[in-house]
Amino acid sequence: MEFPSRHFLLSAVFMIMISHLMAGNAPSKLVEDVCNQAKELGTKFADCVDGLLLDPTSATANLTTLAHISIQLGISNATDTQTYIENMLKSNPGLQKPLKSCLSWYEAIIASFKSALIELEEDVPSANYDVKMVGDYVQGCEDELARDKVQIPSVTTRDNYAKLYSNIAFVITEHL
């Protein structure tokens, strides 16, 4: 086999491998539908897809499983944020007031997500309400930061993820 043919063959094999790898990470039609609806709540489509695909089972999940996934991702994110804020409190004495307020908001966020997870089995409208309330609680943290004229980009970024999972779970639970 001469060099140009070998080069073409290697290129073709490489392209096929890449397309198979990318197809494995492609969102399902259900994930795309949910994320398109979440756009109406201000969620970016790509953020929604990327957020859900953090759990690889979301690509093949049905609506009920996707609800569980989105809420569990919300719990994980909020719990991580709560720990992050607790650590910031220890090292930033000048930010005690807004951080303590955000910490209490995150206690409510975690409680709402956990309640919604239980309610998925018993009372879907209540689960829908609880995940929607998460967005209001996140806004409470952001409002406290603004009131104290404090900008903490790392907390704001984490707040945005909590809003993301709140919006995703809200869209999903509306259809259960």
Contacts in CASP RR format, 6 or more apart in sequence:
PFRMAT RR
TARGET T0000
AUTHOR 0000-0000-0000
METHOD contacts of the structure
MODEL  1
MEFPSRHFLLSAVFMIMISHLMAGNAPSKLVEDVCNQAKELGTKFADCVD
GLLLDPTSATANLTTLAHISIQLGISNATDTQTYIENMLKSNPGLQKPLK
SCLSWYEAIIASFKSALIELEEDVPSANYDVKMVGDYVQGCEDELARDKV
QIPSVTTRDNYAKLYSNIAFVITEHL
1 9 0 8 1.000
24 59 0 8 1.000
25 53 0 8 1.000
25 59 0 8 1.000
26 59 0 8 1.000
27 35 0 8 1.000
27 49 0 8 1.000
27 52 0 8 1.000
27 53 0 8 1.000
27 58 0 8 1.000
27 59 0 8 1.000
28 58 0 8 1.000
28 59 0 8 1.000
28 60 0 8 1.000
28 61 0 8 1.000
30 61 0 8 1.000
30 62 0 8 1.000
30 63 0 8 1.000
30 66 0 8 1.000
31 48 0 8 1.000
31 49 0 8 1.000
31 52 0 8 1.000
31 53 0 8 1.000
31 58 0 8 1.000
31 59 0 8 1.000
31 66 0 8 1.000
32 49 0 8 1.000
34 48 0 8 1.000
34 52 0 8 1.000
34 66 0 8 1.000
34 168 0 8 1.000
34 171 0 8 1.000
34 172 0 8 1.000
35 43 0 8 1.000
35 45 0 8 1.000
35 48 0 8 1.000
35 49 0 8 1.000
35 52 0 8 1.000
35 168 0 8 1.000
36 45 0 8 1.000
37 171 0 8 1.000
38 45 0 8 1.000
38 48 0 8 1.000
38 167 0 8 1.000
38 168 0 8 1.000
38 171 0 8 1.000
39 45 0 8 1.000
39 48 0 8 1.000
41 167 0 8 1.000
41 170 0 8 1.000
41 171 0 8 1.000
42 167 0 8 1.000
43 163 0 8 1.000
43 164 0 8 1.000
43 167 0 8 1.000
43 168 0 8 1.000
47 164 0 8 1.000
48 164 0 8 1.000
48 167 0 8 1.000
48 168 0 8 1.000
51 73 0 8 1.000
51 164 0 8 1.000
51 165 0 8 1.000
51 168 0 8 1.000
52 58 0 8 1.000
52 66 0 8 1.000
52 69 0 8 1.000
52 70 0 8 1.000
52 73 0 8 1.000
52 168 0 8 1.000
53 59 0 8 1.000
54 73 0 8 1.000
55 69 0 8 1.000
55 72 0 8 1.000
55 73 0 8 1.000
57 65 0 8 1.000
57 69 0 8 1.000
58 65 0 8 1.000
58 66 0 8 1.000
58 69 0 8 1.000
61 69 0 8 1.000
63 172 0 8 1.000
63 175 0 8 1.000
63 176 0 8 1.000
64 120 0 8 1.000
64 176 0 8 1.000
66 172 0 8 1.000
67 120 0 8 1.000
67 127 0 8 1.000
67 169 0 8 1.000
67 172 0 8 1.000
67 173 0 8 1.000
67 176 0 8 1.000
68 117 0 8 1.000
68 120 0 8 1.000
70 165 0 8 1.000
70 168 0 8 1.000
70 169 0 8 1.000
70 172 0 8 1.000
71 113 0 8 1.000
71 116 0 8 1.000
71 117 0 8 1.000
71 120 0 8 1.000
71 127 0 8 1.000
71 131 0 8 1.000
71 165 0 8 1.000
71 169 0 8 1.000
72 117 0 8 1.000
73 165 0 8 1.000
74 113 0 8 1.000
74 134 0 8 1.000
74 161 0 8 1.000
74 162 0 8 1.000
74 165 0 8 1.000
74 166 0 8 1.000
74 169 0 8 1.000
75 110 0 8 1.000
75 113 0 8 1.000
75 114 0 8 1.000
75 117 0 8 1.000
77 158 0 8 1.000
77 161 0 8 1.000
77 162 0 8 1.000
77 165 0 8 1.000
78 106 0 8 1.000
78 109 0 8 1.000
78 110 0 8 1.000
78 113 0 8 1.000
78 134 0 8 1.000
78 162 0 8 1.000
79 110 0 8 1.000
80 158 0 8 1.000
81 106 0 8 1.000
81 155 0 8 1.000
81 158 0 8 1.000
81 159 0 8 1.000
81 161 0 8 1.000
81 162 0 8 1.000
82 103 0 8 1.000
82 106 0 8 1.000
82 107 0 8 1.000
82 110 0 8 1.000
84 154 0 8 1.000
84 155 0 8 1.000
84 158 0 8 1.000
85 99 0 8 1.000
85 102 0 8 1.000
85 103 0 8 1.000
85 106 0 8 1.000
85 155 0 8 1.000
86 103 0 8 1.000
88 95 0 8 1.000
88 99 0 8 1.000
88 152 0 8 1.000
88 155 0 8 1.000
89 95 0 8 1.000
89 96 0 8 1.000
89 99 0 8 1.000
89 100 0 8 1.000
89 103 0 8 1.000
92 99 0 8 1.000
95 150 0 8 1.000
95 152 0 8 1.000
97 144 0 8 1.000
97 148 0 8 1.000
98 144 0 8 1.000
98 145 0 8 1.000
98 147 0 8 1.000
98 148 0 8 1.000
98 150 0 8 1.000
98 152 0 8 1.000
99 152 0 8 1.000
99 155 0 8 1.000
101 140 0 8 1.000
101 141 0 8 1.000
101 144 0 8 1.000
102 141 0 8 1.000
102 144 0 8 1.000
102 145 0 8 1.000
102 155 0 8 1.000
105 137 0 8 1.000
105 138 0 8 1.000
105 140 0 8 1.000
105 141 0 8 1.000
105 144 0 8 1.000
106 137 0 8 1.000
106 141 0 8 1.000
108 133 0 8 1.000
108 137 0 8 1.000
109 134 0 8 1.000
109 135 0 8 1.000
109 137 0 8 1.000
109 138 0 8 1.000
109 162 0 8 1.000
112 130 0 8 1.000
112 131 0 8 1.000
112 133 0 8 1.000
112 134 0 8 1.000
112 137 0 8 1.000
113 130 0 8 1.000
113 131 0 8 1.000
113 134 0 8 1.000
113 165 0 8 1.000
113 169 0 8 1.000
115 126 0 8 1.000
115 127 0 8 1.000
115 130 0 8 1.000
116 126 0 8 1.000
116 127 0 8 1.000
116 128 0 8 1.000
116 130 0 8 1.000
116 131 0 8 1.000
116 169 0 8 1.000
116 173 0 8 1.000
117 127 0 8 1.000
119 126 0 8 1.000
119 127 0 8 1.000
119 130 0 8 1.000
120 127 0 8 1.000
120 173 0 8 1.000
120 176 0 8 1.000
124 173 0 8 1.000
124 176 0 8 1.000
127 169 0 8 1.000
127 173 0 8 1.000
127 176 0 8 1.000
128 170 0 8 1.000
128 173 0 8 1.000
128 174 0 8 1.000
128 176 0 8 1.000
131 165 0 8 1.000
131 166 0 8 1.000
131 169 0 8 1.000
131 170 0 8 1.000
131 173 0 8 1.000
132 166 0 8 1.000
132 170 0 8 1.000
134 162 0 8 1.000
134 163 0 8 1.000
134 165 0 8 1.000
134 166 0 8 1.000
134 169 0 8 1.000
135 162 0 8 1.000
135 163 0 8 1.000
135 166 0 8 1.000
135 167 0 8 1.000
138 159 0 8 1.000
138 162 0 8 1.000
138 163 0 8 1.000
138 166 0 8 1.000
141 155 0 8 1.000
141 159 0 8 1.000
142 156 0 8 1.000
142 159 0 8 1.000
145 151 0 8 1.000
145 152 0 8 1.000
145 155 0 8 1.000
145 156 0 8 1.000
END
